């Protein structure tokens, strides 16, 4: 049982995307709630919520890729 290095690098890339969206989502939500009288309140709020959902999904997907890389799940030749 060896570590699949390609999957490990792919997992690290997705982890970077996850961390990015984990920081962008709260910033977008904070800006939306701070400017509730602004005409772009609803679009910014929707973008923030979508980013939050994407961050959660990417987090689970990153963990899945890491587990497949370390424990050898689904060997595709």
C-alpha positions in Angstrom: 0.0 0.0 0.0 1.7 3.1 -1.3 0.7 6.7 -1.4 -0.5 7.9 -4.8 1.5 11.0 -5.3 -0.7 12.4 -8.2 -3.8 12.1 -6.1 -2.0 13.7 -3.1 -1.0 16.7 -5.3 -4.5 17.0 -6.6 -5.8 16.9 -3.0 -3.4 19.7 -2.1 -4.7 21.8 -5.0 -8.3 21.3 -3.9 -7.3 22.1 -0.3 -6.0 25.4 -1.6 -9.3 26.1 -3.3 -11.1 25.2 -0.2 -9.1 27.5 2.0 -9.7 30.3 -0.5 -13.4 29.9 -0.6 -13.4 29.5 3.2 -12.0 33.1 3.4 -14.0 34.6 0.6 -17.4 33.4 1.7 -17.4 35.1 5.2 -16.0 38.3 3.6 -18.8 38.4 1.0 -21.5 37.7 3.6 -20.1 40.3 6.0 -20.1 42.9 3.2 -23.7 42.0 2.3 -24.9 42.3 5.9 -22.9 45.5 6.4 -24.5 47.2 3.4 -28.2 46.2 3.6 -29.5 49.4 2.1 -27.3 49.1 -1.0 -29.0 47.9 -4.2 -26.5 45.1 -4.6 -27.4 43.6 -1.2 -29.2 40.6 -2.5 -26.7 39.6 -5.3 -23.8 39.9 -2.9 -25.7 37.8 -0.3 -26.4 35.1 -2.8 -22.8 35.0 -4.0 -21.7 34.7 -0.3 -24.1 31.9 0.3 -23.0 30.1 -2.8 -19.3 30.5 -1.8 -20.1 29.1 1.6 -21.8 26.0 0.1 -18.9 25.5 -2.3 -16.4 25.8 0.5 -18.2 23.0 2.4 -18.4 20.8 -0.7 -14.8 21.3 -1.6 -13.8 20.5 2.0 -15.5 17.1 1.8 -14.1 16.5 -1.7 -10.6 17.4 -0.6 -10.7 15.0 2.4 -12.0 12.2 0.0 -9.1 12.8 -2.4 -6.6 12.7 0.5 -8.1 9.4 1.8 -8.0 7.9 -1.6 -4.4 8.9 -2.1 -3.2 7.6 1.3 -5.3 4.5 1.6 -5.5 3.5 -2.1 -9.2 3.8 -2.8 -10.5 3.1 -6.4 -7.3 2.2 -8.2 -8.0 3.1 -11.9 -5.5 1.7 -14.4 
